[in-house]
Amino acid sequence: MKRAIIAPAPLSATALAELKQWLGINTTREDALLTSLLSSSLDMFESYTGIRPVQALVEEIWPVHAALSNTGWQELSCRPVDAISSLEAIAASGARTFLPTDAYAIDLDADGVGRFRVTDPGDGTRVAVRFTAGLATRWDNLPDAIRQGAIRLATHHHRTRDDGAASTAPPAAVVALWHPWRRMRLA
């Protein structure tokens, strides 16, 4: 499975202002760097918890044999899924064709897990699934612990950016803020 963010949600000016206030920065000289650090912090939140913080349009590409195996149901890796908008068959040549609604089934559960099942991929060797996923529609709607953790992590990376010996692990305060959001799965 291959995943791509098709349309990321832009960070609001509020997010940048909160980070700049935390760092005590009054100029606009480092705005691009700070925005990048905040975006990276939110990506790290997703990696740590399995939850996409701010809504985005996402695409996952699955091999057809995986989509047709076992019961045929495949779970999307990104959570929480708000809506699955389309499924496309991808031929060996790379050409894409929208699948008709009777060629697949979709399922969204209360925990935000999105699933799909392909019953007729046509001549496709892969299937592209487009969907919207994210906990909040924008930065301002995120829970305080997630926002505070992202700001602290961005601050940590900003302050240690020139230190070659800096730890790559997030600070304990960030882990403590994000830990309640972490999903554990038993195999």
Secondary structure, 3 states (H helix, E strand, C coil): CEEEEEECCCCCHHHHHHHHHHHCCCCCCCHHHHHHHHHHHHHHHHHHHCCCCECEEEEEEEEHHHHHCCCCEEECCCCCEEEEEEEEEECCCCCEEECCHHHEEEEECCCCCEEEEECCCCCCCEEEEEEEECCECCHHHCCHHHHHHHHHHHHHHHHCCCCCCCCCCCCHHHHHHHHHHCCCCCC
